[in-house]
Amino acid sequence: MLAKTVALSKVSADLIAINHKFNAGPKKRTFQDYSRIFAADCGGAWVGSRLGLMFSGGNPWGALAGAAVVGFAGSYGASIGVYHSPDGDNIYAKVALYNSSYTLSNPNGNPYDESVGKRHNYLLKDGTVNNPMGGPINDQYLFSNMSLTSDESNFLTDKREVIISIYNDMRNSESTNSIKSIIASNIDDSLLTTTMNSYLDGLSTLTNPNDAIALAKDYEVYIGDSNLFTLNQKDCLLQGLAVAKYSCYFWTCAMD
């Protein structure tokens, strides 16, 4: 117990120091919309990764499928208001033109950048273009006409009630604090939630999407180099950070 407490304290202090590297300041309204959606995207991916790993009996494919599916559901729910804004039609048009094959630079070698992050953006475009925004909705409507893999479809079938609940919770979230509550309700691991909450705290102070991507990359380095996380914990965190980076790029393309 003491070792666990010491690890939590060290990780928390280290991540606060990383957050402080970035200058906080007043945010434009557009970036406030951005950052809440970024938080929902990576928060959904983190929750999905844990659920998927349990669903698959510890097999990595479950975590990948879960991160992609729940990350999409979280983003879809959190972005409803954006499409209903005065600029909604223009944003939708940009999403329809988004290049899903685009690959971000990956200097830290995050192994999940493409299998989870890039996949998340593909599903986000696919789901948005093929489904009109609305709700609350059921999972058949939410995922209808989407090109899911067999692993993603199996995960969706097994966890549909949880996924739709997360979708609706993300839709009703008004801040990163709301998203923290969703994470806490679905992940019973204090080291993971401490790390996730720290990233969301850092994200909430930023003023532009480039810093949001840079913050995720700094977290990747810290997590990769640390001996305080298990392999499964690292995998989960890196999957969510891959989604965070790709989400930042996706919404920058859509809302700028």
N, C-alpha and C positions, 0 to 999 in steps of 0.2 A: 504493500500500500504506500509506504514512504517513497519507494522508487518511482511509483506511478505519479505521486504528487510532485516530486522533484522534476520529472520529465514534463509534466503539464506546465509547471512554472517556467521552466527553461524555454520550452517551445513558445509559450505565450509572450515572454519577454523578447525573444529573438524576432518573432513576427511583428510585434509592435515596433521594434527598431526598423524593420524593413518598411513598414507602413510610413514611418516618419521620414523616410528618404524622399517621399513625394510631397511636393508642396500642395497644401490644401488651399482652397479659395472659393469665392462665390461661383456657383454653377449656373450656366444658362439653363432655361427650362428644358430645352431639347436634351441636354445631357442628363438631367434628372430622369427623364423618360428612358433614356438609354440605360443608365446604370441600374435601374430597377429591373429592366428586362435582362441585362447581363446577369444580375444576381439570381433571377428566376431560372435562367438557362443553366448556369453552373450548379445551382442548388438542386434543381431537378435531376441533373446528371449524377450528382453525388448520391442522392437518395436512390435513384434508379440503379446505380452500380451496386449498392449494398443489397437492394432487393433482388437484383438479378443474380448476384453471387449466391444468395441463399436459395433462390429458385432452382439454380443449376447444381446444387450440392457442392459448391466450391469450384465449379468449372469456370474458367475465365470467359467463355463465350456468354455466360449469363450476365456477367458484369457489363460486357460490351453492349449487349442487346438492351439491358436495362438502362444504362446511361444514355443511349441514343433515344430510346422511346420516351422515357420520363423527362429527359432534357427537352425534347420537342414539346411534350405536353405542357411543361412549365412555361416555356417560352410562348407557346400559342396562347395560353391563358393570360399571361402578363401583358401581351401585346394587343389585346382586344381594344383597349382604349386608344392606342395609337392609330388603328385603322378607322376608328370612329371620330377622330379629330378632324379639324378643317382641312388638314393636309393629307388625310387618309387615302384618297384616291391616288395621289402622286406617290405616296409611300408604297402602296400596293403595286403600282406600275413598275417601280424600281425593283421590288422583290421579284416580280415576274421576270425581270431581265437579269437577275443575279446569276453569275457564272458559278455553278455548283462545283465545277472542276478546279476552281482556283485553290492553290495550295500555299499556305503561309510559310514563311521561313521558320525553321525549327532548330535554332542554334543549340538548345539544351538537349536535343535528341529525345523529346517526350515521345514514348512509343505509341501513344494514343492520339497523336495529333490528327492523323488521317482516319483511323478506324472509328474514332469517337467524335472528334472535333469537326472534321470535314463531313463526316456522315450526318452529324447534327444539322449542319447547314443545308445539306441535301434534303433531309426530311422537313426542315423548316420551310424551305421554298416549296417543296412538293405538297406539303399539307396545307399551306396557305393558299397557293394558287388553285388547288383542286377542291377546296372547301370554303364556302362563304363564312365569314366570322359571325358568331352568334352563340347563344347558350343561356343557361346551363345546358349542356348537351351530353349525349351518351357516347360510349366509345366507338360504336359502329359509325356514327356520324363524324366523330373527331378524326378517325383514321380511315375513313372511306376513301377509295380511289387512290390510296397511297401504295408505293412500291416498298413493302416491308420484306425483309429477309425471313426465312423460316424461323430462325432463332427469335427475331423480334416479334413475329406473329405468335409464337408459342408463349413468349413472355407476356404479351398483351392479353392473350386468352386467359392465362392463369391469374394475372394481377389487375384485371380490368377495373375492379371497384376501387382499388388503391390509386390507380393511375387517374381515374376520373375525379377522385377526391382531391388529388394533388393539383390537377388542372383547375378545378374550381377554387381551391385555396389560393393558387397563384393568381388567378383572375381577380380575386378580391383583395390581394395584397396591395398595400399602399406604400410600403417601405421595405428596406432590407431587414428591419426588425421582424416584420411579418414573415419573411422568408426564413429567418433564423428559427422561428417557432415551428415552421413546417419541417425543417431539417431535424430539429430536436425531437419532434413527434415520430420520426421514422428511423433515426439512427441512434443506437444505444452504444456509443463509443465516445468517451469524453475527450480523448486525444484528437479524434477526427473532428468532432463538433467544435473544439477549441480552435483548431486550425481553420476550419471552414468559416467560423464566425469572425476570426481575425481578418481573413481575406475580404469578407463582406464589409467589415468595418473600414478597412483600407479603401475599398472600392467606393464607399459612400462619401468619402472626402475628396475624391478626384474631380477634375474639371474637364477632362477630355479622354476620348477612347484610347489614344496612344499610350497614355499613362496606365490605363486599365490593363492593356496588353503587357506593358512593361512590368507591372506589379505581378501579374500571373507568372511571367517568366522568372522573376526573382524568387517567387514561391517555389517554382519548379526546381531551381538550383538548391534552395535550402532543403526541400524535402528529399531530393535525390541524394544529397550529401549526408543527411542526418542518419544516425544509427538509432534514433529513438522511435522510428516507425517500423512496423512489420512490413513485409512485402505486400500483403493484401491492403494495408492502409495506404501505402505509397501508390499502389495501382489505383485505388479509388480516388485519391486526391488528384493524381495526375490526369485521370479521365475528366474530372470536373474542370480542371484548369485548361485542358485542351478545348473543352466546350466554351469556357470563358473567352479564350483568345479568338476562336472562330466566331463566336457570337458578337464580339466587339466589331470584328470586320464586317460581318453580315449587316448589322444595324447601322454601321457607318455608311455603308453603300446605300442603304434604304432611306436613311433620314437626313443625309447631308444634301 
